[in-house]
Amino acid sequence: MELMYRALQYVRVNLPRRVIVENVDEPCGCQPIGGILGGMREYVWAEVVLCPRVNFGLPVLRKRRFWVGWLRA
């Protein structure tokens, strides 16, 4: 999580209009990431879980979680 926090330093400094973060959909990773992103009050966040097999017909079952952030006006 320390690496994730440091990687998001670019976002904190440059404030891009949109941000996309992706990780496997497992509580041990998603809960801390959600907490880090929730602390970035400059953004409104939405999240979605996608399964490569169900959503795209690919032979992979490992679900992925995506967070999309929009810079507040």
N, C-alpha and C positions, 0 to 999 in steps of 0.2 A: 504494500500500500504506500510505502514511502516513495517508491519509484513513480507510482501513479500520481501522487500529490506533487512531486517535483516536475513531472511531465506536464501537468496542468499549469505550471508557472507561466508558460507562453500565453495561455488563455487569460490568466489573471492580468498580465502586463499589457497584452495587445488588444484584448476585448474584441475578438472576431464576432461578426454578426451571428454566425451559426457554429455550433460545436457538435461533433458526433463522437461518442465513446462507445466501445464495444468490448464485451467480455463473455466468457462462458456463463450460462445461467445456473450458477451454484451459490447458495447463500453465503458461503465463506468469502466469496469475492464480491458479490453484488451488494450485500448490505454495507460494507465499508465504502465501496465506490459511491453508492447512493448517498451516504452521509457526506462524503467529500464534495460531491456535486451539489447537494442541498445547501452546503455552506457557501456556495458561490452565488450570492444573492443578486448579482448583476444579471442573472439568467433565469428564464422560465424553462423548466425541464419537463420532457415527456419521455416515456420509456415504452419499449415493446420487446416481446420475446418472440423469436422466430426459430423454427425448426427447419433445417435444410431439407429434410425428407418431406415433411408435411407441406411446407410453404413453396418449395422449389423443385421437388422431385429428385433431389440428389441423394446418393446412398450414404448419408451421414445422419446420425441421430442426435448428435450433441447440440442441444439448444444454445442459442446465443442471445444475449440481452444487449439492446442498443438504447442509449440515452441520447436524446437530441435536445440541445439547448438553444434558445433564442434570446438574444440580447434584449433586455427590457428597453422600452422606448424612453 
